């Protein structure tokens, strides 16, 4: 079984955001939702994957973490 970067999607109160995606990316998102749904036993709509994917991307982006700390932040400072 292929290991995906996302695990089960928590049921959380969403904030509505409207975005436009290229058709190819939308097809990939549909396929990802199907595969993840098979692995986790969840019935997932592709739109529910966007927030966890963005969160994972930002959590692993070292440049973003460094910029978020700011130029005067002490080394190793963690955001809450």
Rosetta blueprint (number, residue, H / E / L):
1 X L
2 X L
3 X L
4 X L
5 X L
6 X L
7 X L
8 X L
9 X L
10 X L
11 X L
12 X L
13 X L
14 X L
15 X L
16 X L
17 X L
18 X L
19 X L
20 X L
21 X L
22 X L
23 X H
24 X H
25 X H
26 X H
27 X H
28 X H
29 X H
30 X H
31 X H
32 X H
33 X H
34 X H
35 X H
36 X H
37 X H
38 X H
39 X H
40 X H
41 X L
42 X L
43 X L
44 X L
45 X L
46 X L
47 X H
48 X H
49 X H
50 X H
51 X H
52 X H
53 X H
54 X H
55 X H
56 X H
57 X H
58 X H
59 X H
60 X L
61 X L
62 X H
63 X H
64 X H
65 X H
66 X H
67 X H
68 X H
69 X H
70 X L
71 X L
72 X L
73 X L
74 X L
75 X L
76 X L
77 X L
78 X L
79 X L
80 X L
